Amino acid sequence: MIIYEPRQALEVDTPKGRGRVFLVTEYGSEIEKVFTVILYDGNIWEFTNSQITVTDNITMGRKKESDKGLGIKELMDN
């Protein structure tokens, strides 16, 4: 088992709401990673890979599918 604490904040969307990854736990090659997330409402939950997604971040090149192809000006106006 390996427990990893990310150095930079990673904002994610979860079934319980938006939050930041606090820890990532790797139990082995045949088990999904478990992400411990501190939600913005103060609750702490654990989620697997399939349950969470990284939030949009235009600076890092992560955009919603519907936003792809729009320029910065159009994205900022929305």
Residue pairs with C-beta under 8 A, 6 or more apart in sequence:
1 25
1 26
1 27
1 28
2 25
2 26
3 23
3 24
3 25
3 26
4 23
4 24
4 25
4 26
5 22
5 23
5 24
6 21
6 24
9 20
9 21
10 20
10 21
10 54
11 18
11 19
11 20
11 54
11 55
11 57
12 18
12 19
12 20
12 21
12 35
12 37
12 52
12 53
12 54
12 55
13 52
13 53
13 54
13 55
14 37
14 39
14 45
14 47
14 51
14 52
15 47
15 51
16 39
16 43
16 45
17 39
17 40
17 41
18 39
18 40
18 55
19 37
19 38
19 39
19 40
19 45
20 37
20 38
21 35
21 36
21 37
22 36
22 37
22 38
22 44
23 35
23 36
24 33
24 34
24 35
24 36
25 33
25 34
25 35
25 36
26 33
27 33
27 34
32 48
32 49
32 50
33 48
33 49
34 46
34 47
34 48
35 46
35 47
35 48
35 49
35 52
36 44
36 45
36 46
37 44
37 45
37 46
37 47
37 52
38 44
39 45
54 62
55 62
56 62
56 63
56 64
56 67
58 72
58 75
63 75
67 75
67 78
